[in-house]
Amino acid sequence: MGPRWKGKEAEAKALADPISKIVSQLQSSLVHSDSQGILSGCSVLLAVNAEQTKLLNHTCFGVPIITAEKDKQWFQLSLEEAFYLCYSLNCLKVVGEDNLIKDNNQLWSYMVSKKETFPAFYRAYSHLRMKNWVVRSGSQYGVDFVAYRHHPSLVHAEYAVLVSAELECNGSGRLKVWSDMHCTLRLCGGVAKTLLILHVTSNSKIQTSPLCLESYTVEERTITRWIPEHCREDQKQVQKWTL
């Protein structure tokens, strides 16, 4: 299943303004303004200017929050989004409740304490982002993420992504029985998306710092539903052969 562009000129617009270029612009802008996010439970709040608002929207980082402030816009970043901007792009600083900037190790420890599966989910998220996919929450489709080739205004999501981590190998993980697999595939087929499983493994059990990410590997698997009608021989061709 290939990309489904929204309109005749959508593909051309995407090629003229690639996501990698817009992310680079966002990175430069956040570094130049010395931007700082604020830890808030399982998310990070970020105040930005008009230019950064446009760039964040175009790259699909965070969710805009409506406030009464006119001179700045607030965004709510997920843990994976915030750490990607902080650690991978090195363009964002994050402060805690004590108003002190968290270093990478402190921020990592905080996020792991809020989400046990954060290491695997972050590795999967960064894996897609580094390949210039636009990654958004997939909660509305019953998956972890959805991946777009470009901004959602130009193209439909191509993949529904589930993260399979080693922590789920105790038998309580998802897609462990055929009924779960069948339901997920039917749902993905109903919304015209390919199910992408990212199997994240690590050869180290130490997760005390982001350096452990180097020991993680990501295996990609796409799963599609087999439809017997699509696999049958062309009846007209069969009749021709039998004449």
C-alpha positions, 0 to 999 in steps of 0.5 A: 500500500503506497502513499495516498496523497491529498490532491494533485499537487500534494506530492509536488509540494512535499518534494519541494519542501522535505520534512528533513529541511523543516526539522532542520529549520526547527532545530536552528530556531530552538537552538537560537532562542535557547528554548526550555521546556517544563516537565509536567507529569507525563509531558513537557510544556513548551512556550514558542514564538510565531515562527516556531509555532509554524515549524512545530505544526509543520513537523508535527511535534506536540499538540498546541494548547489554547491559552489567553496569552497573545505573545506566545503559543504553548505546546504539549510534547509527549515524552518521546517528542521532548527527549528526541528534541533534547537528546537526538537534535540537541535543540531543547533544554528541559527544566524540572519543578526546581527550575533547574535544567535537567541533564540527559541522564536526569531527564532519562531517569525521570521519563523511565520513572513515568513510563516503564516502556519508555526506552523501547518506545523512544528507540522506536520513535527515534528510529522512524523520525531519523528516517524522516517519517512524521510520527504522531500518536496512534491512540485513535487507531488502537496502535502506538504511533502512525507514520506519515511521509509528510504533513497530514494535510498533504498525505494520509498516514501510511503505517499504523505502528505497534512497538513490540518490546522485550518487556512484553515477552512474559505472555501479557504483551499484545498480538500474542493470540490470533484474535488480537492479530486479526482484529488489529489487521481488520482495523488497519485495513478499514482505515487503509493503513499497513500494520508495522511492527517494530520489534525492539531488543537490547543486549543489555539490561542496564537502562540507567542512562540514554547510552543504553540506546546504543545496545538497542536494535529495531526490527521492522515487520509489516503484516497484511491481511490475506484475502483469498479472493485476491489470490485466486487465479484469473478465471478468464485466463484459466478458461483460455488455458483449458480450451 
